[in-house]
Amino acid sequence: MKSILKLSKINGYNDVVSLREAVADNEGVIACQVSLEKNEISIVYDDYFLNEEDLIQSIEEAGFTVI
């Protein structure tokens, strides 16, 4: 599966690193790309292990807001 999630605001490289770490901690994540220009994150994952709600929860627990 692939999900593209809009985020409220990504402030720089440190936020990108934090987002990647928060998402990568989930079992089943295959790839993750963060766009500073678009304020979004694109995640490819195996839906056997997790769903989009799990990803959103991980991102929000890291201190970011999914729109």
Secondary structure as UniProt FT lines:
FT   STRAND          2..7
FT   HELIX           13..24
FT   TURN            27..28
FT   STRAND          29..35
FT   TURN            36..39
FT   STRAND          40..45
FT   TURN            47..49
FT   HELIX           52..61
FT   TURN            62..63
//
